[in-house]
């Protein structure tokens, strides 16, 4: 009921980071992985979850980082106990982190 509305949520000048995971063959999306991002003295943690339903979004984790110029560290604790660490890079990008065992299998 009523007139259609257009809602917009534009990104400002702040820094951000998108993290895409590549897991092992039976879990290529990295479900169950815990991803910690450290930047500007703050720590943010998200877990990759499987979403069930119509209109599922891509499996990418998004972090708003404020006014930082460097991402200090990204740590991925994979569901099987493996760990990946990426250090010191600029924000405002999408990164892909591959499970250590998947890198050896390629």
N, C-alpha and C positions, 0 to 999 in steps of 0.2 A: 504494500500500500504506500502511496506517496510517490514523489518524484525520485528518479534515480540519482545517486550521489557518487561522486568520484573522490576516493580517499587516496592521499599520497603521503609517503613517508620518505622524502628525499634524504640522502646522506649529506651531512654537512662536511665541514673541513676536517673532522676527526679521523684518526687512524683506525683501521680495521684489519682483520685477518680472517680468511676463510681457510679451513683445513679439510682436505679431502683425504680419506684413508683408502689404501689398497691392502686388503688382507690376504689370507691364504685361500686356496681354492674353495673350501667349504664355507668360507665366511669372507667373501671378497669385499664387502662393504665395511668390514672391521667392527661389526656390532659387538658391544660389550667393552670396547676400548675406552679408556679414560684419558682425555687429552687435557693437559695443563699448559696454560700459556702464561708466561711471566714477562711483563713489560711495564716500565715506568714505576717499579716498586709495587705493582699489584699482581695478584695471582688469580687467574680465572680457571675453573675446572668444569668440563662438560663430559658427558658420557654419550657415546654413539648408540642410539636406540633404533631398533626396527620399528617403523611406523606402519600400522595396518589400517587400510581404509582407502577410499576413493580420493584421488587427487594427491597422492603422496608426493612430498617434496624430495629433491635429490638428497642423498646422504652426505651433506656437507655441514660442518660446524662453523658458526659465525661468531666472532668475538669483536666487540666494540672496545677500542683501546684508548680513546680520548686523544690527547695531544702528544703522544709519544713519537719519537723518531726512530726507535730501534726496538725490535722484539728481542728480548734478552734470551729467551729459551722456550722451546716447545717440547714437552715430554709426552710421549704416547706410551701408556701402559696397556699393552694388548691383553685381550681376554685370556690368552694361553700363558701369560706371565712374561712374555718377551717385552723388551723396552726399546724405544727409538727416541733419540734426542737430536734436536736441530737447534743451533745456537747462532745468535747475533746476525740478524738480517733486517732489512727495512720492511715496514708494514705496508698496508694498502695493496695487498696481493692475495691470491689464492695459491696455497702450496699443497703439494701432494706428498704424503708420507707413506712409504711402502714398508710393509712388515719385513723385518730382517730376514726371515726364512724365505719369503717370497722373492727377495732380491737374489738369494743364492740359487733358487729354483729356475731362474730365467736363463 
